[in-house]
Amino acid sequence: MVAAICYAWLLENREKEQGGSGVVAPVVSMKRGRMLKQKQAAWLFFHLGIDASALLFSDEVDLEGLMLARQLSILVIGQDVLKTNSEVGSLCTVLTDNYCEEAYDLLETPNLKKLLLAGILLDTQNLNSAAKFFTNKDAEAVQLLLVGSAPSQRHELFEQLMQDHRESTFLEALRQNYGKPFNEDNYGSGESREQRTSTTKSASISPQEVNIPTTAKQKPTPAPAPAPAPTLAPVKAQEIASRGKNKFFLAKWFGFGSK
C-alpha cells in the first residue's frame, strides 16, 4: 500500500517534469471500509497528515469502464513494477533503490521519506533478524532514508507504528475517513485490554500484513479460506471516473500538503 502511494507520487512528478499530460493515481484494491483493519497504515497516514479522503479505493473507481474505454493503463505493484525477486524484504526498498540516484531530490521530501521508511520497517520488523526476510539492501535503504534524521528515529517510528493507538483524534479520523468501526461502542469506554480480547485479538496488524487486509482470528471455529491479498496499482489515465469524488481531489492529494 505504502509502496503504491509513493510510486504514484514519484511517477506523477516525473510526468510533470517531462511535460506529460497524463494523471497518475494510486488505487487500493479493497473497499475503503476495510482500512479499519489496516490500523497501522491508517495511523501512519493520520500521523503524516495525508488526506485519507483523497485516496482512491476499488469501490470508488470504475476501473473496468475506464479500461474498456481505453482511458487508462494499470501497473500492479509487485507484479508489473517494483518486483522484489526475493532479493529484498520490502517493495519500499526497491523503490528507494530505484530513485536514490536519478531522483534523489524527490526522495528528500520529508513525508515521502517517512512513508518509505515506515514501509520498510514494517515489512522487515525493524530489520529484525527473526523477520521472515530482509537483506543488506533493506538496511542500506533505511540508512539512506535516515540521512539528516536523529539515529533514534528508526526505533521511535517503529514503536509508534506498533502501538494500539486509541487517541480520540485518531479514532475520529478513522470514523470520518473509513466508516464506523465494528467495535466502536468499546472505544473510549475504559475497558481493559483483557476485556477487549473477547471481541478482537489485536487492534493492530503484524508487520508482514501491512499490504494484506486481515480478518479477526477466531478459535476454535475454523476460519474460511482467506481472501487473496490486495494489489495496489498506480493508475495512469486521462480522466479518473470515480463515485462521490471531487474532480480536483488529485491535485489536493499529490500536493502531500494536508499521510
PLY file of the C-alpha trace (Angstrom):
ply
format ascii 1.0
element vertex 259
property float x
property float y
property float z
element edge 257
property int vertex1
property int vertex2
end_header
0.00 0.00 0.00
2.71 2.46 1.02
4.86 1.48 -1.96
1.98 2.12 -4.37
1.29 5.57 -2.93
4.96 6.59 -3.03
5.48 5.17 -6.51
2.46 7.04 -7.85
3.68 10.30 -6.32
7.16 9.89 -7.80
5.77 8.88 -11.19
3.43 11.87 -11.21
6.33 14.23 -10.57
8.35 12.61 -13.34
5.39 13.05 -15.71
5.25 16.76 -14.87
8.99 17.20 -15.42
8.72 15.56 -18.85
5.69 17.61 -19.80
3.29 14.68 -19.80
-0.46 15.27 -19.73
-1.50 12.04 -18.03
-2.71 11.67 -14.45
-1.15 9.13 -12.10
-3.12 7.90 -9.10
-2.73 5.01 -6.65
-5.77 2.76 -6.27
-6.07 0.47 -3.27
-7.76 -2.74 -4.41
-10.02 -3.16 -1.43
-13.07 -1.34 -0.14
-12.48 1.80 1.87
-14.12 0.32 4.96
-11.50 -2.44 5.15
-8.90 0.16 6.08
-10.31 -0.15 9.59
-8.39 -3.44 9.74
-5.23 -1.79 8.40
-4.80 0.30 11.51
-1.04 0.72 11.24
-1.33 2.17 7.74
-4.31 4.31 8.78
-2.36 5.72 11.72
0.68 6.39 9.50
-1.45 8.44 7.09
-3.00 10.31 10.02
0.39 10.90 11.66
1.88 12.40 8.48
-1.17 14.48 7.68
-2.08 12.71 4.45
-5.65 13.44 3.40
-7.15 9.95 3.52
-10.36 11.17 1.91
-8.37 11.76 -1.29
-7.14 8.17 -1.51
-8.88 6.00 -4.08
-10.24 2.54 -3.26
-11.51 -0.16 -5.58
-15.17 0.51 -4.74
-14.80 4.16 -5.73
-13.34 3.88 -9.25
-14.90 2.31 -12.32
-11.68 0.66 -13.47
-13.48 -1.76 -15.78
-15.32 1.03 -17.56
-12.18 3.12 -17.97
-10.26 0.14 -19.32
-13.00 -0.69 -21.81
-12.93 2.94 -22.92
-9.14 2.73 -23.21
-8.75 5.74 -20.96
-6.21 4.25 -18.58
-3.37 1.80 -18.13
-2.72 -0.10 -14.91
0.57 -1.03 -13.28
0.28 -3.56 -10.46
2.82 -3.04 -7.69
4.91 -6.14 -7.11
3.89 -7.67 -10.45
4.38 -5.14 -13.23
6.74 -2.82 -11.36
8.81 -2.87 -8.14
9.40 -6.60 -8.13
11.42 -7.83 -5.17
12.64 -11.00 -6.95
13.33 -12.42 -3.47
16.27 -10.03 -3.19
14.79 -7.66 -0.61
12.17 -7.83 2.11
10.21 -4.71 1.17
8.83 -3.17 -2.01
9.72 0.20 -0.49
13.38 -0.85 -0.61
13.12 -1.43 -4.37
11.52 1.98 -4.82
14.14 3.74 -2.69
16.96 1.99 -4.53
15.49 2.79 -7.95
15.20 6.51 -7.23
18.22 7.08 -4.98
20.31 8.39 -7.91
18.04 9.60 -10.70
15.53 11.38 -8.47
17.20 11.82 -5.09
15.73 15.31 -4.79
12.24 13.76 -4.79
13.27 11.34 -2.05
14.21 14.36 0.04
10.51 15.14 0.53
10.06 14.62 4.32
6.70 12.84 4.21
7.79 10.62 1.33
10.91 9.57 3.23
8.86 8.74 6.32
6.36 6.72 4.29
9.10 4.68 2.66
10.93 4.23 5.96
7.76 3.06 7.70
7.05 0.60 4.89
10.49 -0.99 5.16
10.42 -1.14 8.96
7.01 -2.82 9.00
7.89 -5.31 6.25
11.14 -6.31 7.98
10.05 -5.92 11.62
12.54 -3.09 12.08
15.33 -5.05 10.34
14.88 -7.85 12.83
16.93 -10.95 12.03
13.95 -13.02 13.18
11.77 -11.44 10.49
10.51 -13.51 7.59
13.01 -11.99 5.20
15.28 -8.98 4.89
18.67 -8.29 3.31
21.51 -5.80 3.45
19.71 -3.81 0.73
16.84 -3.17 3.13
19.30 -1.96 5.78
21.05 0.29 3.25
17.73 1.80 2.16
16.86 2.55 5.80
20.22 4.27 6.28
19.64 6.36 3.17
16.17 7.43 4.32
17.52 8.34 7.78
20.12 10.78 6.45
19.63 14.07 8.27
17.48 12.48 10.99
18.26 11.53 14.56
19.70 7.99 14.89
16.84 7.07 17.21
14.11 7.92 14.66
14.08 4.42 13.19
13.23 2.76 16.52
10.88 5.53 17.63
8.85 5.35 14.41
8.60 1.57 14.56
7.46 1.66 18.20
4.82 4.23 17.30
3.56 2.09 14.42
3.24 -0.95 16.68
1.24 0.81 19.38
-2.51 0.32 19.78
-3.45 3.93 19.09
-6.70 4.94 20.75
-6.37 8.72 20.82
-9.73 10.40 20.35
-8.49 12.49 17.41
-7.23 9.40 15.58
-10.39 7.40 16.24
-12.49 10.28 14.98
-10.37 10.43 11.83
-10.95 6.68 11.34
-14.70 7.19 11.51
-14.66 10.15 9.13
-12.35 8.60 6.54
-13.23 4.90 6.62
-16.58 4.47 8.39
-17.75 3.31 11.79
-15.53 0.64 13.40
-17.32 -2.64 14.16
-16.39 -2.32 17.84
-16.88 1.43 18.10
-19.00 1.04 21.21
-15.89 -0.12 23.07
-13.77 2.84 22.01
-13.03 5.13 24.88
-15.17 3.05 27.26
-12.30 2.39 29.64
-12.35 -1.35 29.08
-9.21 -3.24 29.93
-7.20 -4.98 27.22
-8.26 -8.35 28.67
-11.93 -7.42 28.26
-11.42 -6.30 24.69
-9.70 -9.51 23.60
-13.03 -11.30 23.73
-14.07 -9.22 20.73
-10.83 -8.71 18.87
-7.46 -10.25 19.49
-5.50 -7.22 18.42
-6.32 -3.82 17.00
-3.08 -3.72 15.04
-1.70 -5.80 12.20
1.56 -7.64 12.09
4.45 -6.14 10.10
4.13 -8.63 7.27
0.44 -7.84 6.85
0.72 -4.16 6.07
-0.37 -4.73 2.48
-2.83 -7.51 3.22
-6.28 -7.00 4.79
-6.75 -9.43 7.63
-9.78 -10.82 9.37
-10.20 -11.29 13.10
-8.82 -14.65 14.18
-11.24 -16.95 15.95
-10.77 -20.17 17.82
-11.65 -22.94 17.76
-14.02 -22.44 14.78
-12.12 -22.97 11.50
-11.79 -19.75 9.54
-12.98 -19.54 5.92
-10.41 -19.51 3.17
-8.54 -16.19 3.27
-9.29 -13.63 0.62
-6.49 -13.00 -1.89
-4.06 -10.29 -0.90
-4.98 -6.95 -2.38
-2.77 -5.45 -5.02
-2.30 -1.75 -5.36
-1.87 -0.14 -8.72
-0.93 3.34 -9.76
-3.47 4.17 -12.46
-2.42 6.41 -15.32
-5.45 7.92 -17.01
-6.64 10.91 -18.95
-9.66 11.02 -16.69
-10.45 9.20 -13.45
-14.11 8.27 -13.25
-14.93 7.92 -9.58
-18.04 7.84 -7.47
-18.57 10.63 -4.98
-15.17 12.27 -5.58
-14.46 15.88 -6.39
-12.73 16.01 -9.78
-9.95 18.12 -8.28
-9.08 15.72 -5.48
-5.86 14.53 -7.21
-4.21 17.91 -7.05
-5.07 18.05 -3.36
-3.52 14.67 -2.61
-0.43 14.86 -4.75
0.49 18.09 -3.06
1.26 15.98 0.03
0.28 19.01 1.95
-2.61 18.45 4.17
-0.29 10.86 5.14
0 1
1 2
2 3
3 4
4 5
5 6
6 7
7 8
8 9
9 10
10 11
11 12
12 13
13 14
14 15
15 16
16 17
17 18
18 19
19 20
20 21
21 22
22 23
23 24
24 25
25 26
26 27
27 28
28 29
29 30
30 31
31 32
32 33
33 34
34 35
35 36
36 37
37 38
38 39
39 40
40 41
41 42
42 43
43 44
44 45
45 46
46 47
47 48
48 49
49 50
50 51
51 52
52 53
53 54
54 55
55 56
56 57
57 58
58 59
59 60
60 61
61 62
62 63
63 64
64 65
65 66
66 67
67 68
68 69
69 70
70 71
71 72
72 73
73 74
74 75
75 76
76 77
77 78
78 79
79 80
80 81
81 82
82 83
83 84
84 85
85 86
86 87
87 88
88 89
89 90
90 91
91 92
92 93
93 94
94 95
95 96
96 97
97 98
98 99
99 100
100 101
101 102
102 103
103 104
104 105
105 106
106 107
107 108
108 109
109 110
110 111
111 112
112 113
113 114
114 115
115 116
116 117
117 118
118 119
119 120
120 121
121 122
122 123
123 124
124 125
125 126
126 127
127 128
128 129
129 130
130 131
131 132
132 133
133 134
134 135
135 136
136 137
137 138
138 139
139 140
140 141
141 142
142 143
143 144
144 145
145 146
146 147
147 148
148 149
149 150
150 151
151 152
152 153
153 154
154 155
155 156
156 157
157 158
158 159
159 160
160 161
161 162
162 163
163 164
164 165
165 166
166 167
167 168
168 169
169 170
170 171
171 172
172 173
173 174
174 175
175 176
176 177
177 178
178 179
179 180
180 181
181 182
182 183
183 184
184 185
185 186
186 187
187 188
188 189
189 190
190 191
191 192
192 193
193 194
194 195
195 196
196 197
197 198
198 199
199 200
200 201
201 202
202 203
203 204
204 205
205 206
206 207
207 208
208 209
209 210
210 211
211 212
212 213
213 214
214 215
215 216
216 217
217 218
218 219
219 220
220 221
221 222
222 223
223 224
224 225
225 226
226 227
227 228
228 229
229 230
230 231
231 232
232 233
233 234
234 235
235 236
236 237
237 238
238 239
239 240
240 241
241 242
242 243
243 244
244 245
245 246
246 247
247 248
248 249
249 250
250 251
251 252
252 253
253 254
254 255
255 256
256 257
